[in-house]
Amino acid sequence: MELDLAPVDMDCMRCGRTEAMRFRGMCRACTEELHAHFSRDVRVIEVADYEPKMNVTPNAVALKGD
């Protein structure tokens, strides 16, 4: 059995325009419009290093038997 992935005319789920697509979804114009509208620049967010609370001891379980 061979899988046929040839484009078939389908309606866009966003605008309703008929276009040849391999899978049901958005047309090329809608996809490009959304990529242009929601594109963001990559940025690095710096956060403070994690420091445990003073009332927490790292080896509390190990010291419990003493």
Secondary structure as UniProt FT lines:
FT   STRAND          8..11
FT   TURN            13..15
FT   STRAND          18..21
FT   HELIX           28..38
FT   TURN            54..55
FT   TURN            58..59
FT   HELIX           60..63
FT   TURN            64..65
//
